[in-house]
Amino acid sequence: MAAIEKIGTKRLVVGAHYGTGEYIIQRVTAIILAVYTLVLLVGILTMSGFTYAGWKSLFTFTYFDIPVGQVLASLAMLSLAWHAWIGIRDIWMDYVKPVGIRLFLLVLTILWLAGSVVYFVHTLWRN
């Protein structure tokens, strides 16, 4: 019986290039977070008095009845959660070898990040 040749186009590739998408996503979310940080910094520097009302206005300003502050803050939070998920998931997968413990940590991470996003959205968008 001839040996199965696993070279060329008939090669079974499992797991190849999975990191490329995550690499690009991490860079995009990092850019979103950097831009949002600059927007917040400019908002804080131009704020008239560092009060609760001024701080709240950073997150609730509107433009043509569009809640721009809330949309930008929500986008930044989703970017932060996605960015953190990729990084923490890679840490668990690289350094935690027992499958049961790794699965527990992955589920715990998902629950923590999802809960954080839900709490953030609830706090930001309530009236």
N, C-alpha and C positions, 0 to 999 in steps of 0.2 A: 504494500500500500504506500502510495507516494505521500510525502510530507505536505501539509497544507502550507502554501506560500502566503505570507501575510505582508506582502510588500506591494506597493502600487495602489491602484484604484479599488482593488478588492479587499483591501485591508480593513479589518473591523476596528474602528476607532471609537472608543468609549471614553468620554470625559475630555476630549480634546477641545480646546478653545472655550471651555465654560467660563474661564476667568476673564475673557476679553469683555464680555458684556458687563460684568460686575465692575471691572476696572473703569469702563466708560461711565457707568452710572455713578460710581463714587466721585469721579472728577466733575461730572455735571452737578451733582448735589453739593459738592464742595464749592463750586462757583456760585450756585444759588445762595448758599449760606454766607459766602463772603460778600456778595452784593447786598444781601439783606442786612448784614452787619454794618456795612457802610451806610445804608439807608437809615438804620436806627441811630448810628453815630451822628449823622447829619441832623436827624430829627431831634436828638438830645441836645446837640450844640445850638440849635436854633429855637429850642423850646423857651417860652417865656416863663421862667420860674420853674424850679424842679418840684412840682406839686403833684398830687394825685390826679388832678384834672389835666395837667399837662402830659403826664405819663399816659393816662387813658386816651388822650387825643392822638397819641402816636399809633394806637392800635384801632381807633374807630373813625379815622378821617375818611371822608367820602369824596368822590369826584363824579359829578352828574348822577347822583343817587346810587353809585356803585361803591360798596364798602371796600375801598382799596386797601386800607390798613388791615382789615380782617382777612382779606384774600391773601395779601402778601405774608402776613404772619402764619396763616394756615399752610401756605406753600412752603414756607421756611420750616415749619414743624414737620410736615410730611417728608421734606428733604432730609431733615435731621434724623428722623426715625429710619428712613430707608438707608441712609449713610451708616448709621449705627448698626443696623441689622446686618449689612454686608460685612462690616468689620468684626463684629462680635461673632457672627456665624463662622467666619474664617478662623478666628481664634479657637473657638470650640472644636472645629473640625481638625485643626492642625495639632492641638495640644492635648485634647482629651481623647484618649484611645478607647476606653470601655464604651461600647455602643449605648448601653442603657443610660449611663450617666450623661453621655453626649446628647442623647435624645431628650432627656429631662432638662438639660440646660438650654437646648434649642427651644423647647416648648415654653420654658420659663421666660426666655428672652422675648419670644413672640408675644406672650401675654403681657409682659412688662411694657414693651413698646406700644402695643395696641392700646393698652390701658392708658398710657401716657398721652397718646394722640387723642383718644376719646375724651379724657379729662380736659386737655387743652382746648379742644373744639367746643366742648360744653361750656367751659369758662369764658372763652372768647366770644362766642356767638349768642349767649343768653342775653336776654333784654334786661 
